[in-house]
Amino acid sequence: MKLFILYQTDNWKSKASRVCFGVFGTRAKAIDGAKWQELYNHNSEVVVLEVTLNLFEEV
């Protein structure tokens, strides 16, 4: 099963600046959530990471 983690980050997409905003079942729902929360602006970027449930790996 795939999950999608929604992060807001700076323009350079550095891992140190990531703020998690939720875990979603589809990429489309994650993007809709980002639009609804107005996470897109000129000072930030939105990153959606796809992860597999029950799989041990570094995110």
HUBEL-V517240 format. One record per backbone hydrogen bond with DSSP energy under -0.5 kcal/mol. NH is the residue of the N-H (numbers start at 1). CO is the residue of the C=O. If there is no record, write none. Layout:
nh->NH co->CO
nh->NH co->CO
//
This chain:
nh->3 co->51
nh->4 co->24
nh->5 co->49
nh->6 co->4
nh->6 co->22
nh->7 co->5
nh->7 co->47
nh->8 co->19
nh->9 co->45
nh->13 co->10
nh->17 co->14
nh->18 co->15
nh->19 co->8
nh->21 co->6
nh->22 co->6
nh->24 co->4
nh->30 co->26
nh->31 co->27
nh->32 co->28
nh->33 co->29
nh->34 co->30
nh->35 co->31
nh->36 co->32
nh->37 co->33
nh->38 co->35
nh->39 co->34
nh->41 co->39
nh->41 co->44
nh->44 co->41
nh->45 co->9
nh->47 co->7
nh->49 co->5
nh->49 co->47
nh->51 co->3
nh->51 co->49
nh->53 co->1
nh->55 co->52
nh->57 co->55
//
